[in-house]
Amino acid sequence: MFSISKILVSASLVVGCAVFVLFAGCKEEPQIVTHRIPKSQSGLEDLRNEAADPDNKSEAAPAKFPTPDGWTRGKSNPMFPTEKFLKDFDGNEVVLSIMSLPASNDWESNVQRWLGQVGMEKSLAEIKSMTTQVPVDGKSSSKVRLLADDSDSQAIVGIMALKRNTAWFIKLMGEKAAVESAESEFDAYVDSIKLP
């Protein structure tokens, strides 16, 4: 009798384990669901057509700033809210750009980035001593001139103006001699603009 009860307990355990494995290990496989969106509703066709057209001059948003006299408007990038204006000075193109970012962007970090763009390094104390204040749309704004000693190097004149919750970065960039030639036009343009 002792051996029959062992056999019954063992059989019960085996059956119990088999039932557990059968129910616990066998789950219904998830179904792959696909949806079809007609091309007319997806918007991808419009993006493909826009990308395939090299002469596409459309901008993500209407221009906020007028084109400076004698400059041409550059093509804007829909990924960044930037306006660009171009002009040739002594055979070298200069770019005047205006970008809006949240007001939480700080002056020193942007100047550090600009320094990297022109191959220069400055300490935080040097950035503060290089910074001057200029009026932009009636508000005091920070300005810096990043001109290396090397005449063939890139140079930047940059301004940060704050209005409401927006930091406006107005930048002039190109070869050093061209930037120096364009700076008076840049300053006159900055004096004339109204920030939205």
C-alpha positions, 0 to 999 in steps of 0.5 A: 500500500505504501508503494501504491500511494507513492505511485499515486502521489508521483502520478499526481505530481507528473499530471499537475506539472504537465497541466501547468506547463500546458497552460502556463507555457502556451500563450497566444502569439501576438498578432502583427497588425498593419494599417494602410494609409492612402498616399493622399492622406500620408503627407509623404508624397508632398515631402518627397516632391519637396525634397526632389525639387532642388529649386523649391524655395518654400520656407517653413514659415513666412519671413519675420525679418526684411532682407537687408539692402544689397543682400539675398535671402538664403534658403531656410532649413525647416529643422531650425527656425533660422533666417539667412541672408547672403552677400559677397564681400571682396569675393567672399560670401558672408552669412547673416543669420537670425535664429530664435531659441527659448530664452533659457539658452545662455549667452556664454554657452552660445559664444563657446559654440561660436568660438569652436566654429571659428577655431578659437578658445576663450575662458568664461572670464575672457568671454565676459570681458569681450562682451559689449552691450548694444541696443536691439529693438530698444533693449540692451543686448549682448554682442561679441566680436570673434576675430582671430589674428590669422587673416584667413580664418573664419570670424563671427560677430554675434548678438543675443537679444531677449524678448519675452520668452525668446532668445534671438541670436543674430550672427554674421559669419565668414572669412575675417576680412569679409566679416570686417567689411560687412560689420557696418552693414550688419550693425545698421541692419541690427539697429533697424530690426524689430523683434516679434 
